[in-house]
Amino acid sequence: IGRLAFPLFWLRLAEGYFHTRNLRKYMIRVALLALVSEIPFNLAMSGQFFDPRWQNTVFTLLLGLLMFCFLDIIRSRSDPVRLPAVLLQILTVLASAAAAWFLRTDYDVFGIGALACFYYLNGRIFKSPLTADLWACFCLFQEPAAFLSLLPVAAYNRSRGKRKMKYFFYFFY
């Protein structure tokens, strides 16, 4: 189920990034969620309160948000298709992937690659979340169940959900 759900988290993270009114608060909420969910994650995965061998998926999402910020800075300060800007963007994605691998976050390099797909395909080039989800699933070729996430993404109408439900879903996760 997690392999089906995580591409949906990527989609919502990218949508949240592109539409948030307060990026700082958004990042703080994701960081707090990463910290709060680490103990239950560790208990479920290794039976220990602290396990440095594997961090939960929300840390991957947090690294993805940081990557989005750096990519936007690079793209806003220069022509995003000129060679120096392209190289800086590639280095940013590679540095984010290296950080995920070094910190041992769930989905590590593949998660960052998939998040980069959502950044470029969903938020910047194509307006279809299905296109981004398809590319993200290809980034997870070792996780065939991720392709099932194409079904709910295809039904996604890009409209905002009920605001009062937001914290319920944070708690649920």
Summary of the structure (lengths in Angstrom):
residues: 173
radius of gyration: 15.9
end to end distance: 12.5
largest distance: 49.3
contacts: 503
relative contact order: 0.15
helix: 78%
strand: 1%
